[in-house]
Every structure is written in C-alpha cells, then in structure tokens.
Amino acid sequence: MRAIVLVGGEGTRLRPLTYTTPKPLLPIANVAFLERQLAWLGRHGVDEVVLSLGYLPEAFAAHFPEGRFDGVRLRYAVEDEPLGTAGGIRHAADEAGIDERFVVCNGDVLTELDLSALVRFHAERGAEATIHLARVSDPSAFGVVPTRDDGEVKAFVEKPPPGRVPTDWINAGTYVLEPTVLERIPPRLTVSIEHETFPRLLDQPGRLYAYQSDAYWIDIGTPEKYLQAHADVLAGGLGTGALPADAVERMPGVWVQGDISVADNARIEPPVLVGAGSTIAAGARVTQSVLGAGCTVEDGAQVLRSVLLDRARLAPAAAAVDAVIGSQAMLEADAVVSDHTIVAEAAIVSAGSKV
C-alpha cells in the first residue's frame, strides 16, 4: 500500500525552530518526528510514501539521502505554491501515479492508531473515503464529526461553542481514500479536503465514513503539545518501543544513548532521556526532560520538564523550565527560560535574563 504524507507547511507555531528545520524533521525524544511516522506506516504494510513538500523541501532529501527509511521507499512531490490539503494530495498522487486505494496522513500527528483496522473498516463499508476520529476533552476548539451508528458521517461542525457540541470526536488527520476521490479535486488549484472535498461527499449517501479510535493521538504543532509529546514518550504513552533504539535504561526511568558524563552530586529525576556525549555537572538538576546529543548542563543549572536539542548548553545556575532550547543554543549564567518559550538554534540568552 502507498501513502501520502502532507509535510509542506511552514510550522509557524513552532518558530523559531522551524525557520531552519521543517516541523516534521524536529525530534520527538531524540528521533525525528517523520521517522516515527514512517516507521508506524511501515508496521501497517505501507511500503511507499510520497512526501507532499512545499517548505524547505531540500531538507527532506538531505535527511533521507538514500530515498528510503526502515524499508519504506520515499518519493517527493514538491509544490511550486501552496495547494491546500486536497490540492497537495492531488498533486502528490499525480506525481506518483497513484491509481489505487491509498492512505493520507498529516505531517504533524503522532499517533498509535491501528491503521490496519482503519483500512479494514473502510473496505468493509465500501467507502470512498474514511476519516480517523480522535476523542478530545475540549472539542470546541476543533471541527467535530458526528456519525451514524455504522460510522457514516452525518455532518462537519467547525468549532462549535461550548455546551452546543454534538460530539467530542474530531477529524484526526489520517484518511483512507479511493482513487475516485482524486477526480473530485481540481488539479493545480488550492483546495481543502477538510472544508471542501469531504463535505461535498455528504451529498451522496454511503461514500464517507469515519472510524473512532481512542488510540494515542497528538498534534505536535504548538510549543505546549511539542513538549507534551516528549513527556508522553518518556512516560510510556506510546509503548517502550517509542524510545530511541540505542537508549539503555541506566536506572529506573533514566535512559541514556551512548557515553555521558554525570557528576556524583548531580540530580536526575526520572523520566529522563540523555543523548550521547552529554555532560551534567555538579549540583545540576535534570527532571522529566530530554537532552539531545552533546548537551551541557553546567554547575547548578536546572532542566525541568524541558527539551534541549543537540549541543544546547546551560551555563552555571541557568534554568530551562517547560521550555525548548534549540540546537547549539546557549543560556548564559543565571538566565531563566520558562513558560513554553522556544529558543532558536544557536541563539544566546544573555546572563541574568528571564524569558
């Protein structure tokens, strides 16, 4: 089976990290998000993925120089200008010559959905398109999708006001489509599959279905959710296989990748993942956090519920609290970065600053 993964967005909510790295290539617990998605697709029988590209397309080819990952072949379809979700799907399918049933995924959704079950559900109902639905606690911030008992979609309700929500099941961004859906999308035009293509399918009964699943699901596209995805991996929310393959549990809840240096009186409070070559100095504290490769946490510095990307550095008494520190970035002495702040790659936060 083949799949199209929509990875063309600019990832504006995760700037400044995404000025230099496309969102799908940002790491989640020291594994590039897109690698996680490709591995998940491969486990469910997808053997070729077409990446629908727009923003920084060269970064994807550089990340996957052999044009494949974990047994999944990769193809690239680059948009000259943004075409929307449906337009991007049509463009990628045309480029790859897709003429049979295929899967579509948003490039910012981390999930443990049973994709094979979704495909079976789609086939059993003879659907033209099937949408994965996830349940959320506050559906008023999303587009909700009420269904009939057999899963047929009744309507799309965009961001209903609290207290008037017809269901708490939302469009979760994974679809199974028949090639006939492509005929409904005008070529080379900007079209939304969520707001245009799918609603038009409601005019013909029995064409559009939705599959409800309580499997793990998160959109990593905001600082809060990006940090939460790391925390969920550390907490086992995606299973033990979600940690990097080379991670070794040094002590309960503390995983390391290769050689690291930890001072005797440093405090490491699990769950924690530490990348190879990292140093945690005397009096430093690392709590419920992820450190990439080659990070440095100097004397008395603190990393609390945060993510340090490769070669980030905290000077003495600096602190990262609920924050993301970009690769090669530096927090000088006594600087404090908190409250879901993102520090750019190679940026310097000057001594004593509070961000």
N, C-alpha and C positions, 0 to 999 in steps of 0.2 A: 504494500500500500504506500501511497505517496501523501505527503503533507505540504502545506504552505504555511510558513511562519511569518507573521507580519512584524518586521523589525525595522521599519522605515522611519519611525517617529524620532523627534529630537530629544525626548526625555526632559522637557523643560522643568518639571518639578524636582528633578534631581540635579539641576545645575548647582554649583559649577562643575561637578564631576563629569557631566555629560558634554561639556564643551570639548573635552579631549577624548572621551571614551563613550561609545554608544551604550545606552542603558542595558541592552541585552548582554553586553560583554562585561558589565560590572560584576564583581564576585559576590556570591552569597556563601558565607562561611568558606572562603578561600577557593571556591570553584565558580568559574564564570557561569552566570545565570543561564546563558544559552546552552552551555554544555549540559547543564542539568535537564533542560527541556529536551534536548536531542536524545539524551540517554533514556528519558521517560518515553519518548516516542518510539525509540528502538525496542524497548521492552514490550511494546504492544504491536510489534510487527511492521512498523514503518521503516522502510529501507531506503527511501529517498526523500529529502526535504528541499523544497525550493524556498530560499530566503527572499522575501519581498523587501527590497532595500530602497532607501532614499537618502538618509542622513549618514555621512561618513562611511560609504559603502566599502572603501578600501580597507577599513579596519577589520572587516569580517574576513576578507580574503587573507589578510596578514595573520589573523588568529588561527585560521584553518588552512595552512599552506598546501596541504595535501588534498583539499576538497572533500574531506570526509571526517567523521568523528564517530568513534565507537561502533563501526560497522554501518553507519548511516551515510549515504552519499549526499553531497551538498551541491545544489545548483543556485545560481544567483540571477535575480531579475531586478534590475535597477531602474527605478522610475526617474525620468527626467524632471518631473514636477509631481508634487503630492496628488494622488488619485483617490484618497479616501480608502476605507477598508474594502468595500466592494470593488472599486476600481483597481486597487492593488492586487486583490485576488484574481481578477480577470486578467490583468497584465501578467502576473506570475504564471498563471495557468496557460496562457497563450505562449509565453516564452518557453515553457517546459513541455508543451504539447500534451497537457493533461486531458484525457478523454474518458476517464472512469471515475468511480467513487473516490473521494479524497477527503482528508482532514484539514481543517484550518485552525491555527492557534494564534492568539495574541502574544506578542513577544515580551510581555511583562507580567505574565500569570504563572505563578509557581503553584503546582497542584499535584496531588497524588490520585487524581481521578482515574478510575478504571476505564481507560479509553477503549479497551476491547469490549467491555459491556456496553458502552455508548454506541459503538458500531453495530453490535448485535441488536440493540434496541431499535436503531434506525432501520436496519434491514427487516426486522420482524414487522414493522409497521408500514413498510413500503413507502417510506417518507422520501420527499425530495430534499429536505433539509432538516437536520436535527440539531438543537442547541443544548449545550450543557448548562444547567441551572445550579447555582450555589445558594445556600441559605445564609442570610446576614442578619445581624441583630437590629440594624437600623436601615431598612430598605428605602427610606425616604430620600436617601442620597443617591439612589441608583434608578435604573429603569427596571421595573419589575415585570414578570411574565406569568400571568395567570393561565392555568391549563385545565383541560377536561380530565376526567378520571383516567383516560387512556394515554394522556400525555400530549394530546393535540393542543397547540397553542390557541388561546382564545383572543388574546389582545396583547399589546405592549403599552405599558403605562409608565411614562417618563417622570421620575422623581415625584411621586405622589406626596401630598402633605401628610405629616404625622397624624395618625388617627383615621386616615382615609386610605390606608394601604391595603389593596386587595389580596396581597400575598407577600411573603418575605423571601421569595425565590427570585433571584436576579440572573440576568444574562451573564455567564461566567467566562465567555470569550473563547470557547472551544466548540467547533462545529464539525458535523459530518455532512458533506454535500454531494449530491449527484451532479454530473456534468451539465445537466439541463439548467441548473441554477446559473451557470455562466452565460447562457443565452439571454437571461433576464438582465444582465449587466451591460450597458452600452460600453463599447471599447473606447479607451483613451479619454474618458470623462471622469470627473470627480464624483464618486457615488459612495454613500454609506450603506453597508449591508445591514446595520442595526436599524437605521431610521428610514431606509427606502426599500431595499430588496426584500427583507424579511416581512415587513408589514404588507407588502403587495402580495405575498404568498397567501395571506389570510383570505384573499378573495376566492381561493379555490380550496374547498374542504379536503382534508386528508393529505395535504402537501407538507405542512410544517408541524414538527413535533418538538418537545423539549424533554430532556432527561434530568431528573432531580438526583443529586448526589450530595451526601454530607462529607465526602472526602475532603482532605485538607485543600484549601484554596486561599491564595492571597495575591493581590495586585501589588507589585513591589514599587510602584511608581512615585511614592512620596517618601520623604525622609523618615516619617514615622513607620510606614509599612516596610521600608527597606531595612530599618533596624529590627522590626518585629520578625521579619523573615529569618534574619540571623539568629535571633533568640529562639525561634521555633525549631530551627535545625539543631541548635545546641540542646534544647530541651527534649529532643527526640520526636518532635511532632511529625517529621517525615520519615521516621524509622532510623535505625542505626546506620543503614547504608547511605544516608544523606551526608555523612561526614566525608571529607576527602579520603581517597583510597589509602593514602600513606599516613593517615592520622593514627597515632598509637595512644592508648589511654595510659598516661603516666601514673595517674592517681584517679580515684573515682571522680568522674565528671571533668577531668582535665586532660585534653588531648593535645599532642604535640606532633609536628611534622618535621622530622629530622632533628639535628642537634640544636639546642637552645642553651642559653646561659641564664640561670636564675640564682640570685643571691640567697643565702641561707635565711635571712630575715625578711625577704620579700613575701607579700601576702597574695596568694592566688586562691580566689574563692569561686568554686565551680557554679555553673558550667563555663568553661573557658577553652578556646582553641588558639594555639600559638603556632605560627608559621616558622619554618626553618630559619635558623640564623638570627632569631630574635634574642634580645637581651632585656632582662628585667632586673633592675639594680636594687641595692639595699634600701629597705624602707618603702619600696614601691608597692602599690596595691593594684591588682587586676581582678575585676569582679564581673562575672556574667558578660564576657566580652570576647571579641575575635581580633586577633593580631595577625596581620599578613606576614609574609616573609621579610626578614631583615629589619623588623621594627625595634625601636629602642625606647624603653621606659626608664628614665634615669632616677636618681635618688629621690625618694619621697613623692614621686609623681603618681597620679591616680588615673586609672582607666575603668570607668564604671558604666556598665551596660552600653558600651560603645564599640565601634568598629574602627580599627586602624588598618588602612590599606598598606601595601608593601612599602617598606623602608620609611614609614612615618616615624616621627621622633618626638618624644615629650622630654623637655629639659627638666632639671630638678624642680620639684614642687608644682609642676604644671598639672592640669587636670582636664580630662575629656569625660563629660557626663552626659549620657544619652546623646551622643554626637557621632559624626562620621568624619574621620581625619583622612584626607586624600593621600595618595602615594607620594612619598618624599616630602610631605608637608612637615612643618616644624612648629611646635608650640614652645616658645621660649619660657624661661624661668617664671613661675608663678602665674602664667597665663591660664585662664579657665574658659573652656568652650563647652556650652551646655544647651539643653532645650532643643534638641533635634537640629542643631546647626550642622552645616556641611562645610568643611574646609577644603579648598581647592587643591588639586595636585600641585606640589612644590611650593605652596603658599607658606608664608611665615606669619604667625600670630605673635606680635611683639610682647616682650616681657611685661607681666603685670596686667595685660589686657583681660577684659571679661567680655566674651562674645555670646 
